[in-house]
Amino acid sequence: MTETLIRGRGLTRRFRTPARRLFEPATVTTALDDADIDVREGSAVGIIGESGSGKSTLIRLLLGLDTPTSGSVEVAGRVVDARASARDLHWLRKQTGIVFQDPYASLDPRMNVGRIIGEPLWALGIPGDRRERVRDVLAQVGLDADMAARYPHEFSGGQRQRIALARAIVHRPRILIGDEPLSALDVTVRAQILDLLRDLRRTEHLTLVMVSHDIGVVQSLCDEVIVMKDGRIVEEGPTEKVLLQPQVSYTRRLLASIPVIDPR
């Protein structure tokens, strides 16, 4: 039976907002409410929903970047404690890689590409020839090894996202998480990065968790889908079943909102 690599139970995240006026009580906003999630090793899970539905909050809790108000997260059988020191979370950082929406914002403009990609190797103390590993992963994402000496501003948006992908997999994680990694790219480049993600998933034996507002991306890439609304998981299951035979009215409205080009 396939191992459950990520397990979240009862995940809730509330934020206190200070009062705007004197003597007014502070307000509490619930960003995530009692969410359970299981991600099997080798699977590709898409998380969809409108802005503010709790997708990114859920991802932050799974990565140990934020602490749940209640609930727990386990990755590879170990409890994730976001309050632990950076060193004590090295085991989690070795297991995971993440690609963000804006590749330029996520790359330090003062560092050349070789340093950017190799940073996880040094930070996590990964042994071996690190410069050789950087050259190998550049080739793996379709870039020339001599590009390591160049800087982020010298690349196109699609190339920068390839660099971000290289950094996310350079330490050979088991889990790759994408937080809207394709939304800032044009259609042609998006298709190229989709193909690259499929190849990386196969060659690196990655477990993929993809947050996206683009349902077409999720349909193309993911085996399973989770639908979120107002901080709650309202529907989940195999991608084909959920997208073609949605059981929840919100999912049907979400699918109905996808633009369709008039053939005329």
Short mmCIF file of the C-alpha atoms (twelve columns), coordinates in Angstrom:
data_MODEL
# 
_entry.id   MODEL 
# 
loop_
_atom_site.group_PDB 
_atom_site.id 
_atom_site.type_symbol 
_atom_site.label_atom_id 
_atom_site.label_alt_id 
_atom_site.label_comp_id 
_atom_site.label_asym_id 
_atom_site.label_seq_id 
_atom_site.Cartn_x 
_atom_site.Cartn_y 
_atom_site.Cartn_z 
_atom_site.pdbx_PDB_model_num 
ATOM 1   C CA . MET A 1   0.000   0.000  0.000   1 
ATOM 2   C CA . THR A 2   1.313   3.467  -0.886  1 
ATOM 3   C CA . GLU A 3   2.683   5.438  2.061   1 
ATOM 4   C CA . THR A 4   0.872   8.573  3.210   1 
ATOM 5   C CA . LEU A 5   3.679   11.102 2.944   1 
ATOM 6   C CA . ILE A 6   1.790   14.174 4.232   1 
ATOM 7   C CA . ARG A 7   -0.967  13.938 6.833   1 
ATOM 8   C CA . GLY A 8   -2.843  16.913 8.255   1 
ATOM 9   C CA . ARG A 9   -5.567  16.573 10.867  1 
ATOM 10  C CA . GLY A 10  -7.971  19.231 12.150  1 
ATOM 11  C CA . LEU A 11  -5.876  22.071 10.754  1 
ATOM 12  C CA . THR A 12  -7.248  25.420 11.849  1 
ATOM 13  C CA . ARG A 13  -5.598  28.829 11.572  1 
ATOM 14  C CA . ARG A 14  -7.093  31.953 13.097  1 
ATOM 15  C CA . PHE A 15  -5.648  35.476 13.060  1 
ATOM 16  C CA . ARG A 16  -6.419  38.254 15.521  1 
ATOM 17  C CA . THR A 17  -6.915  41.668 13.937  1 
ATOM 18  C CA . PRO A 18  -6.370  44.641 16.318  1 
ATOM 19  C CA . ALA A 19  -9.328  46.944 16.886  1 
ATOM 20  C CA . ARG A 20  -9.423  50.003 14.654  1 
ATOM 21  C CA . ARG A 21  -10.888 52.212 17.350  1 
ATOM 22  C CA . LEU A 22  -10.386 52.602 21.079  1 
ATOM 23  C CA . PHE A 23  -12.526 50.265 23.225  1 
ATOM 24  C CA . GLU A 24  -13.556 48.182 20.204  1 
ATOM 25  C CA . PRO A 25  -12.804 44.458 20.588  1 
ATOM 26  C CA . ALA A 26  -10.224 42.792 18.386  1 
ATOM 27  C CA . THR A 27  -11.643 40.619 15.628  1 
ATOM 28  C CA . VAL A 28  -10.691 37.055 14.790  1 
ATOM 29  C CA . THR A 29  -10.440 35.865 11.188  1 
ATOM 30  C CA . THR A 30  -10.499 32.151 10.391  1 
ATOM 31  C CA . ALA A 31  -8.259  31.475 7.392   1 
ATOM 32  C CA . LEU A 32  -8.440  27.688 7.698   1 
ATOM 33  C CA . ASP A 33  -11.077 25.671 9.507   1 
ATOM 34  C CA . ASP A 34  -10.697 22.028 10.595  1 
ATOM 35  C CA . ALA A 35  -9.012  20.758 7.421   1 
ATOM 36  C CA . ASP A 36  -7.877  17.150 6.996   1 
ATOM 37  C CA . ILE A 37  -5.501  16.236 4.195   1 
ATOM 38  C CA . ASP A 38  -3.658  13.084 3.094   1 
ATOM 39  C CA . VAL A 39  -1.093  13.091 0.299   1 
ATOM 40  C CA . ARG A 40  0.137   9.691  -0.822  1 
ATOM 41  C CA . GLU A 41  3.722   9.199  -1.913  1 
ATOM 42  C CA . GLY A 42  4.077   9.551  -5.681  1 
ATOM 43  C CA . SER A 43  0.724   11.279 -6.149  1 
ATOM 44  C CA . ALA A 44  0.018   14.721 -7.595  1 
ATOM 45  C CA . VAL A 45  -2.596  16.688 -5.653  1 
ATOM 46  C CA . GLY A 46  -4.133  19.937 -6.894  1 
ATOM 47  C CA . ILE A 47  -5.702  22.464 -4.516  1 
ATOM 48  C CA . ILE A 48  -8.211  24.840 -6.102  1 
ATOM 49  C CA . GLY A 49  -10.569 27.559 -4.919  1 
ATOM 50  C CA . GLU A 50  -11.147 31.285 -5.075  1 
ATOM 51  C CA . SER A 51  -8.752  33.851 -3.618  1 
ATOM 52  C CA . GLY A 52  -9.050  33.800 0.169   1 
ATOM 53  C CA . SER A 53  -10.269 30.205 0.278   1 
ATOM 54  C CA . GLY A 54  -7.348  29.080 2.460   1 
ATOM 55  C CA . LYS A 55  -5.140  27.392 -0.145  1 
ATOM 56  C CA . SER A 56  -1.898  29.208 0.661   1 
ATOM 57  C CA . THR A 57  -2.554  29.041 4.411   1 
ATOM 58  C CA . LEU A 58  -2.858  25.266 4.154   1 
ATOM 59  C CA . ILE A 59  0.407   25.052 2.205   1 
ATOM 60  C CA . ARG A 60  2.239   27.186 4.786   1 
ATOM 61  C CA . LEU A 61  1.111   24.869 7.575   1 
ATOM 62  C CA . LEU A 62  2.193   21.758 5.649   1 
ATOM 63  C CA . LEU A 63  5.630   23.317 5.088   1 
ATOM 64  C CA . GLY A 64  6.075   24.371 8.703   1 
ATOM 65  C CA . LEU A 65  6.166   28.038 7.718   1 
ATOM 66  C CA . ASP A 66  3.300   28.851 10.073  1 
ATOM 67  C CA . THR A 67  1.863   27.305 13.243  1 
ATOM 68  C CA . PRO A 68  -1.743  26.063 13.271  1 
ATOM 69  C CA . THR A 69  -4.089  27.430 15.917  1 
ATOM 70  C CA . SER A 70  -5.120  23.801 16.350  1 
ATOM 71  C CA . GLY A 71  -4.470  20.534 14.558  1 
ATOM 72  C CA . SER A 72  -1.309  18.733 13.497  1 
ATOM 73  C CA . VAL A 73  0.851   17.983 10.454  1 
ATOM 74  C CA . GLU A 74  3.040   14.940 9.855   1 
ATOM 75  C CA . VAL A 75  5.496   14.571 6.982   1 
ATOM 76  C CA . ALA A 76  7.038   11.130 6.402   1 
ATOM 77  C CA . GLY A 77  5.744   10.059 9.813   1 
ATOM 78  C CA . ARG A 78  7.330   12.958 11.752  1 
ATOM 79  C CA . VAL A 79  5.389   15.729 13.462  1 
ATOM 80  C CA . VAL A 80  5.999   19.203 12.020  1 
ATOM 81  C CA . ASP A 81  6.573   21.821 14.722  1 
ATOM 82  C CA . ALA A 82  6.779   25.253 13.120  1 
ATOM 83  C CA . ARG A 83  7.993   26.706 16.436  1 
ATOM 84  C CA . ALA A 84  11.176  24.624 16.271  1 
ATOM 85  C CA . SER A 85  14.498  26.212 15.323  1 
ATOM 86  C CA . ALA A 86  15.603  26.376 11.698  1 
ATOM 87  C CA . ARG A 87  18.210  23.697 12.393  1 
ATOM 88  C CA . ASP A 88  15.647  21.394 13.999  1 
ATOM 89  C CA . LEU A 89  13.527  21.716 10.838  1 
ATOM 90  C CA . HIS A 90  16.367  20.720 8.492   1 
ATOM 91  C CA . TRP A 91  14.812  17.267 8.179   1 
ATOM 92  C CA . LEU A 92  11.621  18.864 6.770   1 
ATOM 93  C CA . ARG A 93  13.492  21.212 4.419   1 
ATOM 94  C CA . LYS A 94  15.374  18.193 3.016   1 
ATOM 95  C CA . GLN A 95  12.050  16.480 2.303   1 
ATOM 96  C CA . THR A 96  10.419  19.459 0.569   1 
ATOM 97  C CA . GLY A 97  10.977  21.996 -2.208  1 
ATOM 98  C CA . ILE A 98  8.715   24.894 -3.134  1 
ATOM 99  C CA . VAL A 99  8.154   27.039 -6.233  1 
ATOM 100 C CA . PHE A 100 6.326   30.355 -5.858  1 
ATOM 101 C CA . GLN A 101 4.115   32.361 -8.187  1 
ATOM 102 C CA . ASP A 102 6.546   35.153 -9.105  1 
ATOM 103 C CA . PRO A 103 9.935   33.707 -10.057 1 
ATOM 104 C CA . TYR A 104 11.651  37.101 -10.106 1 
ATOM 105 C CA . ALA A 105 10.485  38.062 -6.606  1 
ATOM 106 C CA . SER A 106 11.654  34.713 -5.211  1 
ATOM 107 C CA . LEU A 107 15.202  35.011 -6.631  1 
ATOM 108 C CA . ASP A 108 17.779  37.249 -4.909  1 
ATOM 109 C CA . PRO A 109 18.901  39.751 -7.598  1 
ATOM 110 C CA . ARG A 110 22.293  40.152 -5.861  1 
ATOM 111 C CA . MET A 111 23.185  36.480 -6.278  1 
ATOM 112 C CA . ASN A 112 24.152  34.735 -9.488  1 
ATOM 113 C CA . VAL A 113 22.146  31.727 -10.610 1 
ATOM 114 C CA . GLY A 114 24.732  29.211 -9.434  1 
ATOM 115 C CA . ARG A 115 24.587  30.553 -5.882  1 
ATOM 116 C CA . ILE A 116 20.785  30.773 -5.940  1 
ATOM 117 C CA . ILE A 117 20.358  27.169 -7.040  1 
ATOM 118 C CA . GLY A 118 23.118  25.839 -4.794  1 
ATOM 119 C CA . GLU A 119 21.934  27.645 -1.658  1 
ATOM 120 C CA . PRO A 120 19.853  24.702 -0.316  1 
ATOM 121 C CA . LEU A 121 22.882  22.397 -0.660  1 
ATOM 122 C CA . TRP A 122 25.016  24.626 1.566   1 
ATOM 123 C CA . ALA A 123 22.199  25.575 3.975   1 
ATOM 124 C CA . LEU A 124 21.154  21.959 4.555   1 
ATOM 125 C CA . GLY A 125 24.677  20.545 4.585   1 
ATOM 126 C CA . ILE A 126 24.073  18.235 1.620   1 
ATOM 127 C CA . PRO A 127 27.337  16.334 0.933   1 
ATOM 128 C CA . GLY A 128 28.982  15.804 -2.451  1 
ATOM 129 C CA . ASP A 129 30.242  18.001 -5.274  1 
ATOM 130 C CA . ARG A 130 27.770  20.863 -4.972  1 
ATOM 131 C CA . ARG A 131 28.928  22.802 -8.034  1 
ATOM 132 C CA . GLU A 132 28.592  19.677 -10.155 1 
ATOM 133 C CA . ARG A 133 25.096  19.123 -8.774  1 
ATOM 134 C CA . VAL A 134 24.163  22.701 -9.757  1 
ATOM 135 C CA . ARG A 135 25.403  22.090 -13.299 1 
ATOM 136 C CA . ASP A 136 23.453  18.828 -13.478 1 
ATOM 137 C CA . VAL A 137 20.183  20.366 -12.296 1 
ATOM 138 C CA . LEU A 138 20.531  23.303 -14.700 1 
ATOM 139 C CA . ALA A 139 20.691  20.807 -17.563 1 
ATOM 140 C CA . GLN A 140 17.758  18.918 -16.064 1 
ATOM 141 C CA . VAL A 141 15.507  21.997 -16.292 1 
ATOM 142 C CA . GLY A 142 16.660  22.828 -19.835 1 
ATOM 143 C CA . LEU A 143 19.262  25.529 -19.157 1 
ATOM 144 C CA . ASP A 144 22.959  25.663 -20.078 1 
ATOM 145 C CA . ALA A 145 25.493  25.089 -17.324 1 
ATOM 146 C CA . ASP A 146 27.345  28.317 -18.191 1 
ATOM 147 C CA . MET A 147 24.222  30.279 -17.200 1 
ATOM 148 C CA . ALA A 148 25.236  29.727 -13.556 1 
ATOM 149 C CA . ALA A 149 27.386  32.879 -13.703 1 
ATOM 150 C CA . ARG A 150 24.513  35.115 -14.816 1 
ATOM 151 C CA . TYR A 151 21.974  37.032 -12.708 1 
ATOM 152 C CA . PRO A 152 18.146  36.760 -12.537 1 
ATOM 153 C CA . HIS A 153 17.485  40.006 -14.437 1 
ATOM 154 C CA . GLU A 154 19.245  38.534 -17.475 1 
ATOM 155 C CA . PHE A 155 16.577  35.852 -17.965 1 
ATOM 156 C CA . SER A 156 13.025  35.710 -19.294 1 
ATOM 157 C CA . GLY A 157 10.087  34.851 -17.028 1 
ATOM 158 C CA . GLY A 158 10.022  31.258 -18.213 1 
ATOM 159 C CA . GLN A 159 13.769  30.853 -17.672 1 
ATOM 160 C CA . ARG A 160 13.490  32.320 -14.176 1 
ATOM 161 C CA . GLN A 161 10.791  29.800 -13.303 1 
ATOM 162 C CA . ARG A 162 13.122  27.039 -14.527 1 
ATOM 163 C CA . ILE A 163 15.781  28.445 -12.198 1 
ATOM 164 C CA . ALA A 164 13.267  28.421 -9.333  1 
ATOM 165 C CA . LEU A 165 12.438  24.804 -10.141 1 
ATOM 166 C CA . ALA A 166 16.126  23.907 -10.195 1 
ATOM 167 C CA . ARG A 167 16.576  25.428 -6.741  1 
ATOM 168 C CA . ALA A 168 13.518  23.538 -5.452  1 
ATOM 169 C CA . ILE A 169 14.831  20.114 -6.548  1 
ATOM 170 C CA . VAL A 170 18.605  20.554 -6.248  1 
ATOM 171 C CA . HIS A 171 18.682  18.788 -2.845  1 
ATOM 172 C CA . ARG A 172 16.561  15.898 -4.194  1 
ATOM 173 C CA . PRO A 173 13.410  16.363 -2.061  1 
ATOM 174 C CA . ARG A 174 10.601  13.819 -1.975  1 
ATOM 175 C CA . ILE A 175 7.895   16.512 -2.127  1 
ATOM 176 C CA . LEU A 176 7.571   19.440 -4.541  1 
ATOM 177 C CA . ILE A 177 5.012   22.118 -3.657  1 
ATOM 178 C CA . GLY A 178 3.920   24.781 -6.146  1 
ATOM 179 C CA . ASP A 179 2.049   27.881 -4.979  1 
ATOM 180 C CA . GLU A 180 0.551   29.242 -8.232  1 
ATOM 181 C CA . PRO A 181 3.854   28.564 -10.062 1 
ATOM 182 C CA . LEU A 182 2.400   29.035 -13.563 1 
ATOM 183 C CA . SER A 183 0.037   31.974 -13.169 1 
ATOM 184 C CA . ALA A 184 2.642   34.655 -13.981 1 
ATOM 185 C CA . LEU A 185 3.636   32.989 -17.272 1 
ATOM 186 C CA . ASP A 186 2.175   33.348 -20.746 1 
ATOM 187 C CA . VAL A 187 0.355   30.439 -22.365 1 
ATOM 188 C CA . THR A 188 3.269   29.074 -24.388 1 
ATOM 189 C CA . VAL A 189 5.747   29.204 -21.519 1 
ATOM 190 C CA . ARG A 190 3.136   27.736 -19.171 1 
ATOM 191 C CA . ALA A 191 2.825   24.688 -21.426 1 
ATOM 192 C CA . GLN A 192 6.615   24.253 -21.420 1 
ATOM 193 C CA . ILE A 193 6.836   24.419 -17.618 1 
ATOM 194 C CA . LEU A 194 3.916   21.975 -17.347 1 
ATOM 195 C CA . ASP A 195 5.831   19.493 -19.501 1 
ATOM 196 C CA . LEU A 196 8.911   20.056 -17.346 1 
ATOM 197 C CA . LEU A 197 6.944   19.400 -14.147 1 
ATOM 198 C CA . ARG A 198 5.632   16.136 -15.590 1 
ATOM 199 C CA . ASP A 199 9.161   15.055 -16.521 1 
ATOM 200 C CA . LEU A 200 10.569  15.997 -13.118 1 
ATOM 201 C CA . ARG A 201 7.794   14.176 -11.322 1 
ATOM 202 C CA . ARG A 202 8.646   11.013 -13.262 1 
ATOM 203 C CA . THR A 203 12.450  11.205 -13.231 1 
ATOM 204 C CA . GLU A 204 12.797  12.437 -9.634  1 
ATOM 205 C CA . HIS A 205 9.921   10.289 -8.268  1 
ATOM 206 C CA . LEU A 206 8.367   13.419 -6.769  1 
ATOM 207 C CA . THR A 207 5.171   13.771 -4.815  1 
ATOM 208 C CA . LEU A 208 3.511   16.940 -6.091  1 
ATOM 209 C CA . VAL A 209 1.185   19.379 -4.332  1 
ATOM 210 C CA . MET A 210 -0.026  22.143 -6.649  1 
ATOM 211 C CA . VAL A 211 -2.007  25.220 -5.590  1 
ATOM 212 C CA . SER A 212 -3.610  26.832 -8.618  1 
ATOM 213 C CA . HIS A 213 -6.573  28.936 -9.654  1 
ATOM 214 C CA . ASP A 214 -6.101  27.500 -13.166 1 
ATOM 215 C CA . ILE A 215 -8.287  24.406 -13.211 1 
ATOM 216 C CA . GLY A 216 -6.869  23.399 -16.593 1 
ATOM 217 C CA . VAL A 217 -3.392  23.121 -15.052 1 
ATOM 218 C CA . VAL A 218 -4.718  20.924 -12.246 1 
ATOM 219 C CA . GLN A 219 -6.649  18.756 -14.685 1 
ATOM 220 C CA . SER A 220 -3.543  18.285 -16.816 1 
ATOM 221 C CA . LEU A 221 -1.069  17.605 -14.024 1 
ATOM 222 C CA . CYS A 222 -2.828  16.179 -10.965 1 
ATOM 223 C CA . ASP A 223 -4.297  12.778 -10.061 1 
ATOM 224 C CA . GLU A 224 -6.380  14.134 -7.190  1 
ATOM 225 C CA . VAL A 225 -7.976  17.482 -6.422  1 
ATOM 226 C CA . ILE A 226 -9.034  19.326 -3.259  1 
ATOM 227 C CA . VAL A 227 -11.641 22.104 -3.523  1 
ATOM 228 C CA . MET A 228 -11.551 24.841 -0.856  1 
ATOM 229 C CA . LYS A 229 -14.036 27.541 0.096   1 
ATOM 230 C CA . ASP A 230 -13.898 29.977 3.026   1 
ATOM 231 C CA . GLY A 231 -11.111 28.058 4.726   1 
ATOM 232 C CA . ARG A 232 -12.781 24.641 4.475   1 
ATOM 233 C CA . ILE A 233 -12.277 21.651 2.219   1 
ATOM 234 C CA . VAL A 234 -15.675 21.193 0.565   1 
ATOM 235 C CA . GLU A 235 -14.878 18.434 -1.941  1 
ATOM 236 C CA . GLU A 236 -11.990 16.129 -2.804  1 
ATOM 237 C CA . GLY A 237 -11.272 13.025 -4.824  1 
ATOM 238 C CA . PRO A 238 -9.825  11.817 -8.140  1 
ATOM 239 C CA . THR A 239 -9.384  14.759 -10.495 1 
ATOM 240 C CA . GLU A 240 -11.489 13.323 -13.302 1 
ATOM 241 C CA . LYS A 241 -14.389 12.518 -10.996 1 
ATOM 242 C CA . VAL A 242 -14.405 15.860 -9.157  1 
ATOM 243 C CA . LEU A 243 -14.050 18.005 -12.281 1 
ATOM 244 C CA . LEU A 244 -16.433 16.026 -14.502 1 
ATOM 245 C CA . GLN A 245 -18.985 14.972 -11.874 1 
ATOM 246 C CA . PRO A 246 -18.795 17.541 -9.043  1 
ATOM 247 C CA . GLN A 247 -21.007 16.733 -6.070  1 
ATOM 248 C CA . VAL A 248 -20.964 20.148 -4.389  1 
ATOM 249 C CA . SER A 249 -22.705 23.244 -5.720  1 
ATOM 250 C CA . TYR A 250 -19.643 25.429 -5.062  1 
ATOM 251 C CA . THR A 251 -17.466 23.184 -7.233  1 
ATOM 252 C CA . ARG A 252 -20.049 23.364 -10.004 1 
ATOM 253 C CA . ARG A 253 -20.062 27.187 -9.796  1 
ATOM 254 C CA . LEU A 254 -16.269 27.261 -9.815  1 
ATOM 255 C CA . LEU A 255 -16.144 25.122 -12.947 1 
ATOM 256 C CA . ALA A 256 -18.909 27.150 -14.597 1 
ATOM 257 C CA . SER A 257 -16.844 30.330 -14.116 1 
ATOM 258 C CA . ILE A 258 -14.067 29.096 -16.441 1 
ATOM 259 C CA . PRO A 259 -14.045 31.339 -19.575 1 
ATOM 260 C CA . VAL A 260 -15.054 29.625 -22.797 1 
ATOM 261 C CA . ILE A 261 -14.138 31.020 -26.203 1 
ATOM 262 C CA . ASP A 262 -17.141 31.458 -28.497 1 
ATOM 263 C CA . PRO A 263 -16.366 29.376 -31.638 1 
ATOM 264 C CA . ARG A 264 -18.081 32.018 -33.747 1 
# 
